[in-house]
Amino acid sequence: MNEQILITYASRTGTTAEFAQAICETLQQAELNVKMLPLDDVKDLSGYSAIIIGSPIRKSEWLPEARHFIQSHQAILARKRVATFTACITLAMSNAEQYRRAVREWIAPVRTKINPVSEGLFAGRLDFSKLPWSWDVLGLRVTVALGIFPKEDRRDWNAVHAWAASLPKLLLQ
Ligand SMILES: Cc1cc2nc3c(=O)[nH]c(=O)nc-3n(C[C@H](O)[C@H](O)[C@H](O)COP(=O)(O)O)c2cc1C
């Protein structure tokens, strides 16, 4: 198959990068031609038939570099099939389902710029060993201490692989 799919992502502490890797593996098992690159390494989208873009949430938004990426490539992304995936700690809460609609709203600005065929929303994790000190991080530590956000890794790899497995028929038509 000549059609190549790009998986690209922004990630500060590795969660979203690991989701990108899992999505890549699932698509490769389906014998798709897939390339995976961090957003910063993507120069030209013209050679790809479909693009999967991932970002974590910080302060209820995609990372600035991910928002900048879709802004600066908006014209070409409009001509391609695109899927997005998002990692956030809210979806790792024990009562996460009631926040799913709010999380979808956080990525509404993304949806207005590109028109994704599918949006994966995944429980991320807080890895304090990789987060430099800041007031925001202190606030997150407090929410963990209060038992609001989980300390442990609650990522649902089955959900990630299942979402990835749903993509070929949506991205390659
Ligand atoms: C400063 C900061 C702000 C965050 N803000 C949010 C938020 O508003 N909502 C949320 O659900 N998760 C939030 N998170 C959690 C991240 O989305 C989560 O840790 C994610 O898995 C990080 O992905 P990465 O390792 O790819 O950077 C925040 C994390 C940090 C460090």
The ligand as a MOL file (V3000), in Angstrom:
LIG
                    3D

  0  0  0     0  0            999 V3000
M  V30 BEGIN CTAB
M  V30 COUNTS 31 33 0 0 0
M  V30 BEGIN ATOM
M  V30 1 C 0.7840 22.2690 34.3240 0
M  V30 2 C -0.1980 21.1840 33.9500 0
M  V30 3 C -1.5010 21.5230 33.6540 0
M  V30 4 C -2.4260 20.5150 33.3420 0
M  V30 5 N -3.7180 20.8660 33.0690 0
M  V30 6 C -4.6320 19.8940 32.8710 0
M  V30 7 C -6.0010 20.2270 32.6690 0
M  V30 8 O -6.4040 21.3890 32.6020 0
M  V30 9 N -6.8890 19.2070 32.5580 0
M  V30 10 C -6.4990 17.8820 32.6150 0
M  V30 11 O -7.3610 17.0040 32.5310 0
M  V30 12 N -5.1970 17.5400 32.7200 0
M  V30 13 C -4.2590 18.5060 32.8680 0
M  V30 14 N -2.9460 18.1760 33.0360 0
M  V30 15 C -2.5470 16.7650 32.9910 0
M  V30 16 C -1.8900 16.3530 31.6660 0
M  V30 17 O -2.8070 16.4810 30.5790 0
M  V30 18 C -1.4290 14.8920 31.7800 0
M  V30 19 O -0.4510 14.8350 32.7920 0
M  V30 20 C -0.9010 14.3160 30.4870 0
M  V30 21 O -0.8500 12.9060 30.5780 0
M  V30 22 C 0.4910 14.8370 30.1480 0
M  V30 23 O 0.8590 14.3710 28.8710 0
M  V30 24 P 2.3830 14.4060 28.3490 0
M  V30 25 O 3.1570 13.4570 29.2390 0
M  V30 26 O 2.2970 13.9020 26.9390 0
M  V30 27 O 2.8880 15.8010 28.4370 0
M  V30 28 C -2.0130 19.1540 33.3090 0
M  V30 29 C -0.6770 18.8450 33.5820 0
M  V30 30 C 0.2270 19.8380 33.8900 0
M  V30 31 C 1.6460 19.4660 34.1920 0
M  V30 END ATOM
M  V30 BEGIN BOND
M  V30 1 1 1 2
M  V30 2 1 2 3
M  V30 3 2 2 30
M  V30 4 2 3 4
M  V30 5 1 4 5
M  V30 6 1 4 28
M  V30 7 2 5 6
M  V30 8 1 6 7
M  V30 9 1 6 13
M  V30 10 2 7 8
M  V30 11 1 7 9
M  V30 12 1 9 10
M  V30 13 2 10 11
M  V30 14 1 10 12
M  V30 15 2 12 13
M  V30 16 1 13 14
M  V30 17 1 14 15
M  V30 18 1 14 28
M  V30 19 1 15 16
M  V30 20 1 16 17
M  V30 21 1 16 18
M  V30 22 1 18 19
M  V30 23 1 18 20
M  V30 24 1 20 21
M  V30 25 1 20 22
M  V30 26 1 22 23
M  V30 27 1 23 24
M  V30 28 2 24 25
M  V30 29 1 24 26
M  V30 30 1 24 27
M  V30 31 2 28 29
M  V30 32 1 29 30
M  V30 33 1 30 31
M  V30 END BOND
M  V30 END CTAB
M  END
